[in-house]
Amino acid sequence: MLWKGRRQSDNVEDQRGQGGGFNLPRGGPGRFRIPVGGRSGGGMSLSTIIILVVLYFGLKAFGIDPLQILAGGDGGVGPGGGQITDNSGEGTGAPASDEMKQFVSTVLAETEDTWTGIFQAEGLTYEDPKLVLFSGQIRSACGFASSAAGPFYCPGDRKVYLDTTFFQQLDQQFGASGDFAQAYVIAHEVGHHVQNITGILPKFNQMRQQMGEAEANHMSVQVELQADCFAGVWAHFTGQKGILEQGDMDEALNAAQQIGDDTMQKKMQGYVVPESFNHGTSQQRQTWLARGYRSGKLSDCDTFNTPI
Ligand SMILES: [Zn+2]
């Protein structure tokens, strides 16, 4: 990804090395990748909400070229016009972690621009999420989390939490290397933020409290695959800006393959338990990421009313 020299988001909170409340007593709701929210919604079903969201983003956008809006919202820099600085000329001797922060901040900024454009096309305002970089453990509105839990989004404080050592794990343990594999992970978490502010996540968290485990897992898969599809939508518009390099999308698709529930379970425990899947199989994750990427349309990301 040709990310150097592009805008970096101000919404990154660097809490690395601060311990994240290491000494505080454990308790609270524990770790949830998508924690249960306390807010209860109206009487609408999740399907109804999804249809409304799809209507928002699909029908109302009919006849509008979102690309033009996106290009216009990109600070005057047209597609492909981003400055690209020389690798060796920047930040002499800057530690790798700082470069990682720059990379994360740039990817986050790209998601802000893309989602702002998509929301604007519907007359809506996109509210940026924050992204917290941490190391070891972190305290969020969703309770405590350790790096071992992987990156997550907390709807309660609207923040993405990321320990960038996860990217090493992604590379070395899961065999998913490349900067765009990492960008996909960030875009997936931002996808959860989009689900949160459009009402999908609160509805899911409310509904799953009345569900059995198997049913809740199935709906969790639908939520996760939609976040993958949203990441694909983001990649679609990022590609239109001319900042994707050859092989970038393959890196993201490979990451989706490697972190599929079946592939992960096979690797970690040697066998698979399909009823316990809550993120989707490798094939499902690849399919939905590719689907969003191909069309760039949110209406193609309706995992709730489409066979997954
Ligand atoms: Zn997720």
Boltz pocket constraint, residues with backbone or C-beta under 6 A from the ligand:
constraints:
  - pocket:
      binder: B
      contacts: [[A, 33], [A, 188], [A, 189], [A, 192], [A, 224], [A, 227]]
      max_distance: 6.0
